[in-house]
Amino acid sequence: MRPVTCRTCGNEVLCEKYSPAHTQVQWTGDAAEVCPRIGERVAAGEPSARVRSCEALRESIARAVADGTLVIADKDGNPVPGTAPAVADA
């Protein structure tokens, strides 16, 4: 799992991507305290375990994939062919 930091609130989670559609996120224990969007939902009565994500975190994970910080890999950690970000010509 690789750390990904939300570009909005600074919350750090651990992520793995096995395909463009499948993202595994491991939350830290204080996610509801760090992320204002999750905190709002928990304060409104939603159990923190039921809050799966927020848009800002999803965008941060997508950005990590786009910039190559988070690689889409198989269960053994090998990059999945055809999923690496495009490399700009220098």
NUSELUM-512789 format. One record per residue (C-alpha): residue number from 1; residue in one letter; chain; x, y, z. Coordinates in steps of 0.25 Angstrom, whole numbers, plus 2048, in hexadecimal, padded with zeros to 3 digits. Example, Ala and Ser with C-alpha at 12.3 -4.5 7.8 and 13.67 -1.06 7.14 Angstrom:
REM NUSELUM-512789
+-----+----+----+-----+-----+-----+
!   i ! aa ! ch !  xx !  yy !  zz !
+-----+----+----+-----+-----+-----+
!   1 !  a !  A ! 831 ! 7EE ! 81F !
!   2 !  s !  A ! 837 ! 7FC ! 81D !
+-----+----+----+-----+-----+-----+
This chain:
REM NUSELUM-512789
+-----+----+----+-----+-----+-----+
!   i ! aa ! ch !  xx !  yy !  zz !
+-----+----+----+-----+-----+-----+
!   1 !  m !  A ! 800 ! 800 ! 800 !
!   2 !  r !  A ! 805 ! 80E ! 7FD !
!   3 !  p !  A ! 802 ! 81B ! 805 !
!   4 !  v !  A ! 7F9 ! 825 ! 7FD !
!   5 !  t !  A ! 7F6 ! 833 ! 804 !
!   6 !  c !  A ! 7EA ! 83A ! 801 !
!   7 !  r !  A ! 7ED ! 847 ! 7FA !
!   8 !  t !  A ! 7E2 ! 84E ! 801 !
!   9 !  c !  A ! 7E3 ! 84A ! 810 !
!  10 !  g !  A ! 7F0 ! 843 ! 811 !
!  11 !  n !  A ! 7EA ! 836 ! 816 !
!  12 !  e !  A ! 7F3 ! 82A ! 812 !
!  13 !  v !  A ! 7EE ! 81D ! 80F !
!  14 !  l !  A ! 7F4 ! 810 ! 809 !
!  15 !  c !  A ! 7F0 ! 80C ! 7FB !
!  16 !  e !  A ! 7F1 ! 801 ! 7F1 !
!  17 !  k !  A ! 7EC ! 800 ! 7E3 !
!  18 !  y !  A ! 7E9 ! 7F3 ! 7DC !
!  19 !  s !  A ! 7E2 ! 7F9 ! 7D0 !
!  20 !  p !  A ! 7DD ! 806 ! 7CC !
!  21 !  a !  A ! 7D0 ! 804 ! 7D3 !
!  22 !  h !  A ! 7D5 ! 7FD ! 7DF !
!  23 !  t !  A ! 7DB ! 805 ! 7EB !
!  24 !  q !  A ! 7DE ! 7FF ! 7F8 !
!  25 !  v !  A ! 7DF ! 80A ! 803 !
!  26 !  q !  A ! 7E4 ! 808 ! 811 !
!  27 !  w !  A ! 7E0 ! 813 ! 81A !
!  28 !  t !  A ! 7E8 ! 818 ! 826 !
!  29 !  g !  A ! 7E0 ! 818 ! 833 !
!  30 !  d !  A ! 7DF ! 828 ! 834 !
!  31 !  a !  A ! 7D9 ! 829 ! 826 !
!  32 !  a !  A ! 7CC ! 82F ! 82B !
!  33 !  e !  A ! 7D4 ! 839 ! 833 !
!  34 !  v !  A ! 7DD ! 83D ! 828 !
!  35 !  c !  A ! 7D4 ! 83D ! 81C !
!  36 !  p !  A ! 7C9 ! 848 ! 81D !
!  37 !  r !  A ! 7BF ! 841 ! 813 !
!  38 !  i !  A ! 7C0 ! 834 ! 81B !
!  39 !  g !  A ! 7BF ! 83B ! 828 !
!  40 !  e !  A ! 7B2 ! 842 ! 824 !
!  41 !  r !  A ! 7AC ! 835 ! 820 !
!  42 !  v !  A ! 7B0 ! 82F ! 82D !
!  43 !  a !  A ! 7AB ! 83B ! 835 !
!  44 !  a !  A ! 79E ! 839 ! 82E !
!  45 !  g !  A ! 79D ! 82B ! 834 !
!  46 !  e !  A ! 7A3 ! 822 ! 829 !
!  47 !  p !  A ! 7AC ! 818 ! 82F !
!  48 !  s !  A ! 7BA ! 81B ! 82A !
!  49 !  a !  A ! 7BC ! 80C ! 825 !
!  50 !  r !  A ! 7B1 ! 80F ! 81B !
!  51 !  v !  A ! 7B7 ! 81B ! 815 !
!  52 !  r !  A ! 7BF ! 816 ! 809 !
!  53 !  s !  A ! 7C5 ! 822 ! 804 !
!  54 !  c !  A ! 7C4 ! 830 ! 7FF !
!  55 !  e !  A ! 7C5 ! 837 ! 7F2 !
!  56 !  a !  A ! 7D2 ! 83E ! 7F5 !
!  57 !  l !  A ! 7D9 ! 831 ! 7F9 !
!  58 !  r !  A ! 7D4 ! 82A ! 7ED !
!  59 !  e !  A ! 7DA ! 836 ! 7E5 !
!  60 !  s !  A ! 7E7 ! 835 ! 7EC !
!  61 !  i !  A ! 7E8 ! 826 ! 7EA !
!  62 !  a !  A ! 7E5 ! 828 ! 7DB !
!  63 !  r !  A ! 7F0 ! 832 ! 7DB !
!  64 !  a !  A ! 7FA ! 829 ! 7E1 !
!  65 !  v !  A ! 7F7 ! 81F ! 7D6 !
!  66 !  a !  A ! 7F8 ! 829 ! 7CB !
!  67 !  d !  A ! 806 ! 82E ! 7D0 !
!  68 !  g !  A ! 80B ! 820 ! 7D3 !
!  69 !  t !  A ! 80B ! 821 ! 7E2 !
!  70 !  l !  A ! 801 ! 816 ! 7E3 !
!  71 !  v !  A ! 803 ! 80A ! 7D9 !
!  72 !  i !  A ! 7F8 ! 801 ! 7D5 !
!  73 !  a !  A ! 7FE ! 7F3 ! 7D8 !
!  74 !  d !  A ! 7FA ! 7E5 ! 7D9 !
!  75 !  k !  A ! 7F9 ! 7DD ! 7E6 !
!  76 !  d !  A ! 809 ! 7DB ! 7E6 !
!  77 !  g !  A ! 80B ! 7EA ! 7E4 !
!  78 !  n !  A ! 80F ! 7E9 ! 7D5 !
!  79 !  p !  A ! 80A ! 7F5 ! 7CD !
!  80 !  v !  A ! 7FD ! 7F1 ! 7C4 !
!  81 !  p !  A ! 801 ! 7F3 ! 7B5 !
!  82 !  g !  A ! 7FA ! 7FF ! 7AF !
!  83 !  t !  A ! 7F7 ! 806 ! 7BB !
!  84 !  a !  A ! 804 ! 80E ! 7BE !
!  85 !  p !  A ! 802 ! 81D ! 7BC !
!  86 !  a !  A ! 807 ! 823 ! 7AF !
!  87 !  v !  A ! 815 ! 829 ! 7AF !
!  88 !  a !  A ! 816 ! 836 ! 7A9 !
!  89 !  d !  A ! 821 ! 838 ! 79F !
!  90 !  a !  A ! 82D ! 841 ! 7A4 !
+-----+----+----+-----+-----+-----+
